[in-house]
Amino acid sequence: QVQLVESGGGLVQPGGSLRLSCAARGVMFSFYDMGWYRQAPGKQRELVATVTSGLRTDYADSVKGRFTISRNSAQNTLYLQMNSLKPEDTAIYYCQATLPGTNHDYWGHGTQVNVSS
């Protein structure tokens, strides 16, 4: 059974940092493209950052230069380092795993990030 379990969310002041983690179980982690998405209240879910199995990364314009996505295949874990956080980064952050060329697509339950003074 596939499980993606996010952690690391919380309340942080503007300008602060958080590191999100996503522990993947039941998947051949190194073969999957991985991503972070977020959904703010009243808004659609949006892409934050992705990293392919080949370690190619991509970021939403709104987080470029502030967020860094990375993965550790030895630990089956995906990370999102978030620096210089802004109130508009407040959202539920979701981890996603996709096996390229298939319909194998999995989501975690999300972790809440609140940026507020």
Residue pairs with C-beta under 8 A, 6 or more apart in sequence:
1 25
1 26
2 24
2 25
2 26
2 27
2 97
2 106
3 23
3 24
3 25
3 26
3 108
4 22
4 23
4 24
4 25
4 95
4 96
4 97
4 106
4 107
4 108
5 22
5 23
5 25
5 108
5 109
6 20
6 21
6 22
6 93
6 94
6 95
6 108
6 109
6 110
6 111
7 20
7 21
7 22
7 23
7 111
8 18
8 19
8 20
8 21
8 111
9 18
9 20
9 93
9 111
9 112
9 113
10 18
10 112
10 113
10 114
11 114
11 115
11 116
12 18
12 85
12 113
12 114
12 115
13 115
13 116
13 117
14 85
14 86
14 87
14 115
14 116
14 117
15 84
15 85
16 85
16 115
17 81
17 82
17 83
17 84
17 85
18 82
18 85
18 113
19 79
19 80
19 81
19 82
20 36
20 79
20 80
20 82
20 93
20 95
20 111
20 113
21 77
21 78
21 79
22 34
22 36
22 77
22 78
22 79
22 95
22 108
23 75
23 76
23 77
24 32
24 34
24 76
24 77
24 78
24 95
24 97
25 76
27 76
27 97
27 99
27 106
29 71
29 73
29 76
29 97
30 53
30 73
31 53
31 99
31 100
32 53
32 97
32 98
32 99
32 100
32 104
33 50
33 51
33 52
33 53
33 97
33 98
33 99
33 100
34 50
34 51
34 69
34 71
34 78
34 95
34 96
34 97
34 98
35 47
35 48
35 49
35 50
35 51
35 69
35 95
35 96
35 97
35 98
36 48
36 49
36 50
36 69
36 78
36 80
36 93
36 94
36 95
36 96
37 45
37 46
37 47
37 48
37 93
37 94
37 96
38 45
38 46
38 48
38 89
38 91
38 92
38 93
38 94
38 113
39 45
39 46
39 91
39 92
39 94
39 110
40 88
40 90
40 91
43 91
45 94
46 60
47 60
48 59
48 60
48 63
48 67
48 69
48 80
48 93
49 57
49 58
49 59
49 60
49 63
49 67
49 68
49 69
49 80
50 57
50 58
50 69
51 57
51 58
51 69
51 70
51 71
51 78
52 100
53 100
55 71
57 69
59 67
59 69
62 88
63 82
63 89
66 82
66 83
66 84
66 85
67 80
67 81
67 82
67 83
68 80
68 81
68 83
69 78
69 79
69 80
69 81
70 78
70 79
70 81
71 77
71 78
71 79
72 79
78 95
80 93
82 89
82 113
85 113
85 115
86 115
87 115
87 116
88 115
89 113
89 115
90 113
90 114
90 115
90 116
91 112
91 113
92 110
92 111
92 112
92 113
93 110
93 111
93 112
93 113
94 107
94 108
94 109
94 110
95 107
95 108
96 105
96 106
96 107
96 108
97 104
97 105
97 106
98 104
98 105
98 106
99 105
